[in-house]
Amino acid sequence: MIIQAAIALLLFAEAPLRAQAPELIVGSIQVEEKPWVELLDKIIKHGARDQKEYIALEDIHGNKGGNHTASFISVWGYGVEFVFEDHQITDQMYIDQWTFTLDMAGAFLELSHDALIKDLKGDRPRLKPLPRAGARAQLQKLLADWYQYKPPKY
């Protein structure tokens, strides 16, 4: 655990903005070993592979072409990335996106909360940083939802 903390400090030392806010906002998140290992196993067994770079699962609710939520979890390299997106489409596409990265043991590494805004004419999307208040609750909800996730049967 001390080694993980030291590695996290070294990683965050390079990025002071990310170093201060995430740890203060998320605090210490402890994953329970049994559901965490089962989740990693679920991703490996049922996830889609992208040229062997990462393995991912997705859980989408609503119409992909309209307003919907999408949750993704992927295992790659050194970590596990959780992404939650709330898509709202009016005269533009607005995606409220949370991204959390944990190491393979479940220790918190990084977070971002951004809005991706794109007009429907195909112009380049804009990225707008959003407040990180509620990050701990959002990550805990994502963990709980993914622990309960049942892969579709084909």
C-alpha positions in Angstrom: 0.0 0.0 0.0 2.9 2.4 0.8 4.4 1.7 -2.7 1.0 2.4 -4.3 0.8 5.7 -2.4 4.3 6.6 -3.5 3.6 5.8 -7.1 0.4 7.9 -7.0 2.3 10.8 -5.5 5.0 10.6 -8.3 2.3 10.4 -11.0 0.5 13.4 -9.5 3.7 15.4 -8.9 3.9 16.0 -12.7 0.3 17.4 -12.8 -0.4 19.7 -9.9 -3.9 20.6 -10.9 -4.9 16.9 -11.1 -2.8 16.2 -8.0 -4.6 18.4 -5.6 -8.3 18.2 -6.5 -8.9 14.5 -7.1 -7.5 13.2 -3.8 -9.2 15.9 -1.8 -12.6 15.4 -3.6 -12.6 11.6 -3.9 -10.7 10.9 -0.7 -9.8 7.3 0.0 -12.0 4.8 -1.9 -11.6 1.2 -0.7 -12.7 -1.5 -3.1 -13.8 -4.7 -1.6 -11.5 -7.5 -2.8 -14.1 -10.1 -3.8 -16.4 -8.0 -5.9 -13.4 -6.1 -7.4 -11.8 -9.4 -8.5 -15.2 -10.7 -9.8 -15.6 -7.4 -11.8 -12.1 -7.7 -13.4 -12.9 -11.4 -14.3 -16.2 -10.2 -15.8 -14.4 -7.7 -18.0 -11.9 -10.2 -19.2 -14.5 -12.9 -19.9 -17.1 -10.7 -21.6 -15.4 -7.5 -22.7 -14.8 -6.5 -26.3 -11.1 -6.4 -27.3 -9.6 -3.6 -29.3 -6.5 -4.9 -31.0 -5.4 -6.4 -27.6 -4.8 -2.9 -26.3 -7.7 -2.9 -23.9 -10.8 -4.9 -22.9 -14.1 -3.1 -22.4 -17.7 -3.5 -21.4 -20.5 -1.0 -22.1 -23.9 -0.5 -20.5 -26.2 1.9 -22.5 -29.7 3.0 -21.4 -31.9 4.8 -23.9 -31.7 5.5 -27.6 -28.1 5.8 -28.8 -29.3 8.4 -31.4 -31.0 10.5 -28.8 -30.8 11.3 -25.1 -29.2 8.4 -23.2 -26.7 7.4 -20.6 -23.7 5.3 -21.3 -21.3 3.6 -18.9 -18.0 2.0 -19.9 -15.4 0.1 -18.0 -12.1 -0.9 -19.6 -8.9 -2.7 -18.5 -5.7 -1.6 -20.2 -2.1 -1.3 -19.3 -1.8 -0.5 -15.6 -5.4 0.3 -14.8 -9.1 0.2 -14.9 -11.0 3.1 -16.4 -14.6 3.9 -15.6 -16.5 6.3 -17.8 -20.0 7.6 -17.3 -21.7 9.8 -19.9 -25.1 11.6 -19.9 -25.9 12.5 -23.5 -28.5 15.3 -24.1 -29.3 16.2 -27.6 -31.2 19.4 -28.5 -29.8 21.8 -31.2 -26.4 20.5 -30.1 -25.0 17.4 -28.5 -24.0 17.9 -24.8 -22.2 15.0 -23.1 -21.6 15.3 -19.3 -18.7 12.8 -18.8 -17.0 11.5 -15.7 -13.8 9.5 -16.0 -12.1 7.7 -13.2 -8.9 5.6 -13.4 -8.0 3.1 -10.7 -5.0 0.8 -10.6 -5.4 -3.0 -11.0 -5.6 -3.3 -7.2 -8.5 -0.8 -7.0 -6.5 2.2 -5.7 -7.6 5.6 -7.1 -5.3 7.3 -9.6 -7.1 10.0 -11.5 -10.4 11.7 -12.4 -11.9 14.1 -14.8 -15.3 15.7 -15.2 -15.9 17.4 -18.5 -18.6 18.4 -21.0 -18.2 17.5 -24.6 -20.2 20.0 -26.7 -20.7 19.5 -30.4 -23.1 21.1 -32.8 -25.0 18.8 -35.0 -23.4 20.2 -38.2 -20.3 18.2 -37.6 -18.0 21.0 -36.3 -15.2 20.0 -34.0 -16.4 19.3 -30.4 -15.4 21.6 -27.6 -14.3 20.3 -24.2 -15.4 22.3 -21.1 -14.1 21.3 -17.6 -16.9 20.8 -15.1 -16.9 21.0 -11.3 -15.8 17.8 -9.5 -18.2 18.1 -6.6 -19.9 14.8 -6.1 -17.0 12.7 -7.5 -16.9 10.3 -4.6 -20.6 9.5 -4.8 -20.3 9.2 -8.6 -17.5 6.7 -8.4 -19.2 4.7 -5.6 -22.3 4.5 -7.8 -20.3 3.4 -10.8 -18.6 0.7 -8.7 -22.0 -0.5 -7.3 -23.6 -0.6 -10.8 -20.7 -2.5 -12.4 -20.6 -5.0 -9.5 -24.3 -5.8 -10.3 -23.9 -5.8 -14.1 -24.9 -8.9 -15.9 -23.5 -9.3 -19.4 -26.1 -9.9 -22.1 -26.7 -13.5 -23.2 -26.4 -14.1 -26.9 
